Amino acid sequence: MTNTLMSPRTHAVKQQVSASDRGHEVALGLMTINVLALPRFLKSQVVCFVGGVGTVKSYQPDSNTWSYAIEMDMGPEPDFGRVGSETTILLLEADVQSVIN
């Protein structure tokens, strides 16, 4: 093992660089950037999906994607009348296929 002689100034500069390097590593290690793309579908757009067609009523971010509340289109009224209102389903963006013009 050899001892090298350093001037006090050189030693202080090496310590400062080491400390600042560690500081940047810690800062960069804690920094996270979450980027969420804009939603593909907007309110009032008519969209299709497996099982039907509907209108987007609302949307919100959900686990790095978007979830959509879609009100299904009502078919013709049955002879016995309607029991309730329209059906609204919640779908993730991957489940919604396209916009119908």
C-alpha positions as CSV (number, residue, x, y, z in Angstrom):
1,M,0.0,0.0,0.0
2,T,1.5,3.3,-1.0
3,N,0.7,6.7,0.5
4,T,0.3,9.5,-1.9
5,L,0.8,13.0,-0.8
6,M,-1.9,15.5,-1.8
7,S,-2.0,19.1,-1.1
8,P,-4.9,20.1,1.2
9,R,-6.5,21.9,-1.8
10,T,-6.5,18.8,-4.0
11,H,-7.9,16.7,-1.2
12,A,-10.7,19.2,-0.6
13,V,-11.6,19.4,-4.3
14,K,-11.8,15.6,-4.6
15,Q,-14.0,15.4,-1.5
16,Q,-16.3,18.1,-2.9
17,V,-16.6,16.4,-6.3
18,S,-17.4,13.0,-4.6
19,A,-20.0,14.5,-2.4
20,S,-21.7,16.4,-5.2
21,D,-21.6,13.3,-7.4
22,R,-23.4,11.3,-4.7
23,G,-25.9,14.1,-4.3
24,H,-26.8,14.0,-8.0
25,E,-27.1,10.2,-7.9
26,V,-29.5,10.5,-5.0
27,A,-31.5,13.3,-6.6
28,L,-31.7,11.5,-9.9
29,G,-32.6,8.2,-8.2
30,L,-35.6,9.8,-6.5
31,M,-36.9,11.7,-9.5
32,T,-39.6,10.0,-11.5
33,I,-41.5,11.4,-14.4
34,N,-44.9,10.1,-15.3
35,V,-46.1,11.0,-18.7
36,L,-49.7,10.1,-19.6
37,A,-50.7,10.5,-23.2
38,L,-53.8,12.5,-24.0
39,P,-57.1,10.5,-24.1
40,R,-57.9,9.1,-27.6
41,F,-61.6,9.6,-27.1
42,L,-63.4,12.7,-25.9
43,K,-66.8,13.4,-24.3
44,S,-69.8,13.0,-26.6
45,Q,-68.0,10.9,-29.2
46,V,-69.8,7.8,-30.4
47,V,-67.5,4.8,-30.1
48,C,-67.7,1.1,-30.8
49,F,-66.4,-1.7,-28.6
50,V,-66.9,-5.5,-28.3
51,G,-70.5,-5.8,-27.5
52,G,-71.9,-2.6,-28.8
53,V,-71.9,1.1,-29.6
54,G,-72.1,4.0,-27.1
55,T,-71.3,7.6,-26.3
56,V,-68.4,8.7,-24.1
57,K,-69.9,10.4,-21.0
58,S,-66.6,10.9,-19.1
59,Y,-63.1,9.7,-18.8
60,Q,-60.3,9.8,-16.2
61,P,-56.7,8.6,-15.9
62,D,-56.3,5.0,-14.6
63,S,-53.0,3.1,-14.2
64,N,-51.1,4.7,-17.1
65,T,-54.1,4.6,-19.4
66,W,-57.6,6.1,-19.5
67,S,-60.9,4.7,-18.4
68,Y,-64.1,5.8,-20.1
69,A,-67.7,5.8,-18.9
70,I,-69.6,4.9,-22.0
71,E,-73.4,5.1,-22.2
72,M,-74.6,2.3,-24.5
73,D,-77.0,3.2,-27.3
74,M,-80.5,2.1,-26.6
75,G,-82.0,-0.2,-29.1
76,P,-85.7,0.0,-30.2
77,E,-88.1,0.1,-27.3
78,P,-89.5,-3.3,-26.5
79,D,-93.3,-3.9,-26.5
80,F,-93.4,-4.1,-22.7
81,G,-91.6,-0.7,-22.3
82,R,-88.4,0.2,-20.6
83,V,-87.6,-0.8,-17.0
84,G,-84.7,1.5,-16.4
85,S,-82.5,4.1,-17.9
86,E,-79.6,3.6,-20.3
87,T,-76.7,1.3,-19.4
88,T,-73.3,2.9,-18.7
89,I,-70.2,0.7,-18.7
90,L,-66.7,1.5,-17.7
91,L,-64.0,0.5,-20.2
92,L,-60.2,1.0,-20.4
93,E,-58.9,2.7,-23.5
94,A,-57.6,-0.6,-25.0
95,D,-61.2,-1.9,-25.0
96,V,-62.6,0.9,-27.0
97,Q,-62.0,0.3,-30.7
98,S,-62.9,3.4,-32.7
99,V,-64.9,6.5,-33.2
100,I,-68.0,6.3,-35.4
101,N,-68.7,9.4,-37.5
